[in-house]
Amino acid sequence: MNKAAMKSSSDTLSVLGLKLPTDPRWANLAGQRLVDILTDHAYCEQKAASACISLIVQYPEQESLVEKLSPVVTEEWGHFRMVLKELAKRGLKLGRQRKDEYVNELMKLIRKGKPRQQLLDKLLVCALIEARSCERFKRLSEGIDDADLQHFYHELMIAEAGHYRLFLDLSKTVVPKEEAMQRWQEFLNMEAEIIRSMEVRGDRMH
């Protein structure tokens, strides 16, 4: 990785709070498997929309959550459709959904028991997924050998950064700010261990 790329990676991690950067080999591997990475990305967007709907349905009494996440449902579904268009432009077809090991590992971190702690953890898991997606989109916008996709992922990177901040801000409405930020740091450390333990694969967004 050259010095400019290293600085860019470091700056992104600093903004997002992530403790471990994506392996620099990942973007090159993803570029070699466009149908797989775009398919996986499409389902990531679909699941993001579904996650927001689930939170709204489960916590209708959280008025701020319902108000703030309702438009995100529309945005995420819009991103799903945008990925489908990128597939179609290249004569590629949406493949079948695959197991998301990264998200499954994050879901194991959600505590059972006290409702507010559980909601806090769910919001922080969503924030982590958006933060890591933002970092991966930046990698693709800088490292993939396709000018259209570089622009596509740069635009999505900006959107994901906004969603990451939204989930983090919502977490501070559920419990005191200090408690939310302490738990966030715990999640960041655990997420880094999950990333470190996973195989570098070009057919997965995470």
CORWOBEL-V94351 format. One record per pair of residues at least 6 apart in sequence whose ideal C-beta (glycine too) atoms are under 8 Angstrom apart, sorted by the first residue. I is the first residue (numbers start at 0). GAP is how many residues later the second one is. Records with the same first field share a line. If there is no record, write none. Layout:
I: GAP / GAP
This chain:
0: 8 / 23
4: 19 / 137 / 138
7: 130 / 134
8: 12 / 13 / 15
9: 11
11: 6 / 9 / 122 / 123 / 126
12: 6 / 7 / 8 / 122
14: 146
15: 115 / 118 / 119 / 145 / 148
16: 114 / 167 / 171
17: 113 / 114 / 117 / 170 / 173 / 174
18: 169 / 170 / 172 / 173
19: 171 / 172 / 175 / 176
20: 114
21: 110 / 113 / 114 / 117 / 173
22: 177
23: 115 / 119
24: 175
25: 110 / 113 / 174 / 175 / 176
26: 112 / 113 / 115 / 116 / 117
27: 115 / 174
28: 171 / 172 / 173
29: 7 / 110 / 114 / 172 / 173
30: 109 / 112 / 113 / 114 / 115 / 171
31: 170
32: 169 / 170
33: 56 / 58 / 112 / 115
34: 52 / 55 / 57 / 58 / 60
35: 59 / 166 / 167 / 168
36: 165 / 166 / 167 / 168
37: 45 / 48 / 49 / 54
38: 48 / 55 / 56 / 57 / 59
39: 58 / 163 / 164 / 165
40: 42 / 164
41: 38 / 41 / 42 / 45 / 52
42: 54 / 55 / 57
43: 56 / 89 / 161 / 162
44: 31 / 32 / 34 / 35 / 38
45: 30 / 31 / 34
46: 53 / 56
47: 24 / 28 / 31 / 78 / 81 / 82 / 115
48: 23 / 24 / 27 / 28 / 31
50: 75
51: 17 / 18 / 20 / 21 / 24 / 74
52: 20
54: 10 / 14 / 67 / 68 / 71
55: 9 / 10 / 13 / 14 / 17
58: 6 / 7 / 60
59: 6
61: 57 / 111 / 112
63: 106 / 109
64: 105 / 108
67: 98 / 102
68: 97 / 101
71: 91 / 94
74: 84 / 88
78: 77 / 80
81: 70 / 74
83: 10
85: 62 / 63 / 66
86: 6 / 7
88: 59
97: 105 / 106
99: 104 / 106
100: 97 / 103
101: 30 / 92 / 93 / 96 / 102 / 104
102: 26 / 103
104: 89
105: 19 / 22 / 23 / 85 / 88
106: 18
108: 12 / 16 / 78 / 81
109: 8 / 11 / 12 / 15
110: 6 / 7 / 10
111: 6
115: 58 / 59
116: 58
118: 55
119: 51 / 54 / 55 / 59 / 60 / 63
120: 62 / 66
122: 44 / 45 / 47 / 48 / 51
123: 43 / 44 / 47 / 56 / 59 / 60 / 63
124: 62
125: 37 / 41
126: 37 / 40 / 41 / 44 / 57
127: 59 / 60 / 63
128: 77
129: 30 / 31 / 33 / 34 / 37
130: 29 / 33
131: 59 / 63 / 74
132: 27 / 72 / 73
133: 23 / 26 / 27 / 30
135: 69 / 70
136: 16 / 17 / 19 / 20 / 23
137: 15 / 16 / 19
139: 9 / 10 / 13
140: 9 / 10 / 12 / 13 / 16
141: 8
143: 6 / 9
167: 12 / 16
170: 9 / 12 / 13
171: 8 / 9
173: 6
174: 8
